[in-house]
């Protein structure tokens, strides 16, 4: 089974996406052809390359990783002399990626990478996550190489990027500490500069994905007198004798991905980029990519669970009928499928915006640009940056919540069998459960997206999406979305006029849900211009939203803060 070629919706997304501007920018208008024999020489050639890469990843995922998924789950990684040793199944998966030269997807060809845009890398993340979400966590951390290429000095690039490209090393991002999870400004790990310009790191990091990696990017406090995020810088260090893994966390799911507690003891390190920009520039940019990857991972897990549930419903009989013939089961399966395609539409819209942002910055930094174009590029760059931050939060929130819901419903379709380890659905449910926690909890994503909605960024994007020339049926559906936008705008105005910040935050989820539902409605409408099947999905999805919008708007205007006023009494604290 090939997890790309057999996923019709994923292929539809790629076939209908207009990536021409992104491809031209990533390929420097195809000037690399003479210097590199595997660089594309046209947009069509680039698309063909992307398809080949996706097919290879789809084959590895279906033929190698998925069959190993059960043993990956049950055969743990282990500690030996303070170092993480991957289990044999995990090693087989990583070896397959190395042999296929897929360990440097987003690194430029100068260092042996594939120079893929976020859009295609995100597809790889989804495909691999469908096979095993934990393996994807290790695979996805190759994005650390992209951070090094973007922000590190030339010497570090020359030393480490070819090693990433060859698959000889893996990476990890060491951010979280006991008192600094969502609040990274509270990081305590110390960085002290040596006379020769190198640094030493001392302290502890916790919940570090793939913490036993060869290369770590570490967020540390370089300015002890500055207590907030401006006192933090980003460092590169090698895993070794001065970085010990104190423990491997015993987790509910994603067992193939080792989650570690790390102790740094006079660890030699190198500064990445400039001092004091570790959080406010480098990590925040990285977090957008991490949120997008989690959205794709969530979608892949949900797709795997859906496939299992559908296959079971088509053969399982009760009362002489296949259970998919029962209306409540059919409704559940249909809504699972629509939710997955909604998540996929949102995920790849986000990936495209992030690529537009990156491509615009790349063009802005190139030479021989006229002042008029430069001014327009700067405006576009700021707009894409704001939109990317908003959409990455929306995608991470919506897709992770969707994945938990779909894997739960898949277990329900299988009934008692789904609860047993004889079927993989219980594993999908366990793996999905982390997605709305790590890389920023759903509550943090809601607050982040909420600010973008209140600022008007979302409404401006809705206006752009509504400028399509929708024909008859789509036009009627778009009018329903306009009514939803009006209710959303009224709700935003109502909250903007409230002086109680806690009360405003209390209703942020309703606002974010409305905005996300409207956005997905527009994305389905765009897709329906290319597919009669998507038009049916758009109708069902948008027609269901009318009563939901009214309910959410009424709930917001009710402005009931009883849960805050009576918190201490209700939870027995007085």
N, C-alpha and C positions, 0 to 999 in steps of 0.2 A: 504494500500500500504506500502511495506517495501522498504525504500530507499537504502538498501544494497542488499538484495536478488534479487531485480528487476533491478539492475545496472550491466549488464553483463560485461562491460569493467572493472569496479572496481573489480569484482570477478576474472576476468582474471588476473589483475595485482597481486592480492594476490596469486592466484594459481601458477603463473609462477615465482614469486620472490623467489630467494634462500636466505632465512633468517637464515640458520642454524648457521653460525658463530655468528650472532647478537643474536640469541636466546640463544645459549650456554653462551655467555658472560653476557647477561642480567639475565639469570637464574643461574649464578654461577655454571655452569655444573650440574644443577638440584640437588643442595645440600639442597634446602629449603624444599623439600618434607616432611621430618619428622616433621619440625617445623610449617609448614603451610599446612592445609588440602586442600587449593585450588591452591597450587603451582603445575605447571606441572612437570611430571617426564620424559618427552622426548620431542623431537622436534615436533613429531606428536601431542602429547598432548597439547603443547603450541599453535600450529596452530589451533587446535580444540577450545581451549579457545578463541583465537582471533576471530574466526568465530562467537562464541556465543555472545561475546561482541558487535561485529559489527551488528549482527542480532537484538540484543536488541536496539541498537542505531537507526538502520534503522526503527524498528517498532515505537519507540517513535517519530522519525522525521516524518514518514508518517501518523501515526494515531493521534498524539496529536499536534505536533508543526505546521505542515503544515496547518491543518484546522484552527488553531488560528492565522495564519500569517496576515490575513487582520485586525483582531481586535488588534493584536500586533502593527500594523502600525498606526492605528488610535486612540488607547487609550494610551495616553502618560504616561510615568513615571512622577512623580511630586516631588517638594520640600516641605518639612514640617520641620520647625525649623532647617534649615540648613542641613537636611539629605534627601537623595534620597529615595523615596518610589516607589518600582516597581509596575507597573500596574498589575491588576489581571491576564491577559493572560500570562505575563512574569512570575509571581509567579507560575502559573500552570506548565509552562515548566520546571522551576528550580526544582519544587517539583518532577516532573517525573524523572529527572536526579538523584535526591537524592534517591528516592525509588529504582531506578535501580542500585544504588551504582556506579555511573559513574562520580563522582566529584573529584576523585583522581586517574586518569588513569595512570599517569606516576610516581606517588609516590611509593616508595617501600612497600612491604607487611608488613614490620616491623611497619609501621605507619598506616596500614589499606588500602593502595593503591593497584592498580592492576599491577604495575610494567610493564606497556606496553612500547614497544619501540616507537620511533618517527614515524616509518613507520605506525603502527596501529593507533596511536593517530591522525596522519594526515588524515587517512581515516575517523575517527570519525568527524574530523573538516569538511571535504568535505560533508559528509552525513548530518550533522546538518545544514550546510550552505545552502544546497539545500532546506531545510524546511524554514529556516529564518536566514539570515546572521547576524542580530543583536543579536539574542539569542546565536549564536555561539561565538560572541565576549565575552559574559559573561562566557560561558562554557569554552572557550579556555584559559581564564585567570587563570585556575587552574594550568597552567604551573608555576605560581609564587611559588606554593608549591615545585616544582622541584628545583627552584633556592634556596629556603630556605634549602632544603635537601642537595643540593650540596655544598653550601658555608657557611651556618650559623653554629653557635655553637650548641652543643648537647642540651642545655637547651631550645633554641628557637625551635629546631626541635620537642622536646618532647611536648612543649606547643601548637604549632600551627598546626603541620601536621595532627594529629588525627582529629582536628576540620575541616580542609580542606577535609579529607577523608570522614567524616560523612556528609558533605554538610552544616554544621552549619555556616560556614563563606565563603565569597567570597573574591577575591583579585583584586588588581589593580596595575598597574605599572605607577608611577608618574614621568615622565621624562620631558615632553615638557613644555617650558615657552614661553612667548611672543617673546623674542629675541633668543630663543634656540629651533628651530624646528629640522631641519636636522643638524644644528650645535650645538650638545649637549655640546661641549667644552665651550660654552658661558653661561652655567647655572649659575644663581645667587643665588638661594635659599640657605640660610646659615645653616650650621650645627655647633653647638658649644658644646664642651664636658663638662660634669659636673664632679665634683671631684670624684664621685662614678663610673665613667666610662660609664654612660649612656649619652645620647645626647639630645639636644633640636633643633628643626627645626623651622625656620622662613622664610616666603616668600610665593610666589604664583606660582602655576602650572596651566597650561591651556591645554584644549583639552585632558583631562584624561578620557580614556575609563573606564566605570564602576567606576568613581571616588568616588562614595558613598560607596565603598566596606568596609568591616570590617577590612581588612589588606591591607596596602599600602607598596610597596617597592619604596623608594624615592631616586633619584639621587640628591645629594646636595654637596655644596662646603664646604669641611671640612678644607681645607688649603687656607685661604683667600689670602695669599701672592702668591699663585700659580694660575695663571690666565687661564691656559689651562686644558686639560683633566686630567692631573696628580694631580690636586687639588680637584678632585671629589671622593667621596666615596658613597657606597650604604647603605641605612638604612631601617629598618623595623619599622613601627609605626602602631598603631591602629587608625581607624577612630573613631572620638568621638568629644567631646566638643571643643577640641583644633584644630580640622580640620573641618572647615566649608566649605560647598559647596556654593559658592557665586552665581553660576548660572548654569542652565542646558542649553546647547547650542541648538538652534533651527536649526535642520539639514535637509538636502535634503532627506536623507535616513537613513537606519539602526536605526529606531526609538526605537526599543526595547532596544538598548544599550545606557544607559545614558552617555553622554559626558559632563564632568564637568570642571568648574573652581574652584580650591581649594585654600583656604587660611590657611596656617600653622601659628599658634600663640603659640610659646613656646611649641611645640608638643613634648612629650617624645618619644624617639626613641632609637633603638639598632643598633649598627654597624653590617653589614653583611660582614663577611670575614675580609680583611685587609684594612686599610686606603689607600687612593690614587689609589685603583684598581677598583673603582666603574665603571668607563667608560671603561678603557682599557682592563679589564678582564671580569667582570661580565655582564655588559650591552651589550657589543659586542657579547658575547656568547648568551645572551637572544635574541638579534636582529636577529640572524640567525634563531632561532626558530620562531620568529614573522613573518619573511619574508616567511618562509615555510608555516606557518599557513595561511597567506594571499593568497598565491598561491593556497592552497587547498580551501579556502573560495571562491576565484574567480571562481574556477572550479565548485564548487557546485552551485553557483548562475547561471553560464552559463548553467549548466545541466538543472536546473529548467526552464530557459527561452527557451532552445531548446525543451524540452518536450512540453511546451505550444505551441510553434510555429509549431512543427510537427503535434500535434493533430489537430490544427486549419487548417493546410494545407491539411490534409487528409479528411476533411469534407466540407470546404468552396468551393463553386463552383462559377465560373465566366465563362460566355460564354459557359455554358453547361459542363464544365470540372472542376474537382478538381484542385485547384491552384497548387498543387504539381506536376501536369502534365506539367505545363509551364516550359520550360527549364531554364529561369533566376531564377525562384523560386527554382527549383530542385537544381540548382548549389549553390544557397545561403544556402540552408538547408544542402547540402552535406558538404560544406566548414565549416559550423558551427560545424557539428559533428566531422570532422577531426581535427579542431582546439581544440575542447574540449579534444579529445583523445591525441592530441599532448601535451597539457598542463598537462594532467594526467600522461603521461609517464615521462615528465620532473619533475613533482612534486615528484613522488615516487622514481625516481632515486636520487633526492636530499635528500629525507628522508632516503634512504638506505645509502648514503654516510655519512650523519650526524650520523646515528646509528653506522656505521663502525668506525667513529671517536670516538664516546662515548664508544663503546665496547673496542676499542684499549686502550684508556686511562684507562678504568676500569681494563683491564688485566695488563697494565703497573704498576698500583698501587697495584696489588695483591702481595702476598708473594711467596717466593720460585721460582723465575724466574731466569733461567741461564743467564749469561752475554750476550751470543750470541743472545738469544731471545730478551733480553731487548734492545739491540742495534737496532735490526730489528724493534721492536715495536716503538721505538722512531722515526725512520725514517718514518714508516707508519703513526704515529700520526701526524707528521708535514705535511705529504702529504695530509692526509684526512682533516686536519684542513684548509689548503689552498683551497682544492677543495670544501669543504663545504661552505666556505665563497663565493667562486665564483658562485657555483651552486645555492645557496640560493638567491643571487642577480638576477641571470638569471631567476630563476623560478618566483620570485616575480614580476619582470618586465614583462616577457612574459605572464604569466597567468592573471595578472590584466588588461593588455591591451587587451588580448583576451576576457576577460569577458565583458568589455565595448563594444567591437565590436560585440560579439555574442548577447548580450542583445539588442543592437541597431538593429541588423538585425532581431531578433525575433519580435521586434515591427514593423519592416517593413513588415514582413510576415503577420502580423495581420492587417496591414493597419490602418485605422482610429480606428478600435476597439482596437488596441494595445495601442493607445494613451489615451484611456478611462480607468477609474478606475474599470470598469466592469470586466476587465481582470487583472491578476497579473503582466503582462509583464512590465508595466510602473514602478511598484515597484521594479522589478528585475533590471531595468535600473538605477533607483535611488540608489539602494543599491550597485550596481557594481561600481558606479562612485567614491566612496571613495577608492577603492582598489588600484588604482595607485597613491594615495596621502599619505595615512597614512603608518606608518612603513617605511618611506623613499620613496620619490616620484620616479617615473620612471626615471627621470633625474639623481637622486642620485644613483639609482641601476645601471644605464648604466655606470656611471663613476667608480663605485666600480668594476663591472664586467670587464670593459675595462682594468683596471690595471692588473687583473688576466690573461687576454688574452695576453696583451703585455709581461707579464713575462714568457710566455710559458707554464703555468699550463694547459691551455685548450688543446694545441696541444699534450701534453703528455697524456692527457686523451683520446683524439681522437685515439692516437696510441694504447692504451689499448683496446678500443672498436673495432678497426679494426682488431685485432688479432683473432677474431672469424673465424671459418672455414665456411664461407658463401658458400652455394651451388650456382648452375648456375644462377638463376634469381636474387638472392640476391647479388651475386658476381658482376653482371653487374651494379646493382644499387650502390653498394659500390664504384665502379670505378668512378661513377658520383660524389659521395661525396668526393672522393680523389681529383677530379678536383676542387671542391669547396674549399677544404682545401688548395690547392696550391694557389688559388686566395686570400684566407684569409691570408695565410702566406706572400704573396707578398704585400698585403695591410698593414699588420702589420709592415713589414720591411720598407715600404715607410714612414709610420707614425713615426716609431722609429728614422728615420733619419731626421725628421723635427725638427727644432729648435724653431718654434713658438708653444708654448704650447696651446694657444687658438685655433689655427688652428687644432691641433691634437685632442683636445676635441670636436671640431665642428663635426668631422667625427666619433666620438666614437660610435654613435648609429648604423651607418652602419656596423662597425666591430662587435659590439655585436649582431646585428641581424643575420649576417652571421654565427657567431659562434653558436648561438642558433639554427638556422635552420639546420646546419650540425649535431649538437648533437641530435636533435629530429629525424633527418633522421636515424642516427645510432640506436637510441632507437626503432624506428619503424622496422628497419631491424632485430634487436634481437627478437622483438615480432613476426615477420613474420615467424620465425623458428618454432613457436608453433601454428600458425593460418593462414589458407589460406585467411581469410578475412583481416587480418592484412597485408598480402603480397599485396593485392590490394590497401590498404591504403598507404603502403610504396611506391608502384609504382607511384601512383597519386601524393603523396607529393614530392618525390624526383625528379620526372620528371618535376615538375613545378619549381624546384629550379634553374635549369641551367641558364635560362635567367635572373633570379633574381640575382644570384651570379655575373654574368657579369655586370649587371647594377650597383650593389653596388660597385664592384671593380673599374669600370670606374668613378663612382661618386667620390670615394675617391681620385683617381689619378688626377682627375681634380683639386682638391685642391683649389677650388674657395672660397675665404673668403670675398666676396663682402658684405655679410650680416653683417660681423663684421666691415669692413672698412667704410661702409655707414650707420651704425646703427643710429647715431645721426641724419643724414639727413633724413633717411626714416621715423623715428618715430617722426619727427618734434621737435627735441630738440635743433636745432640751427636755 
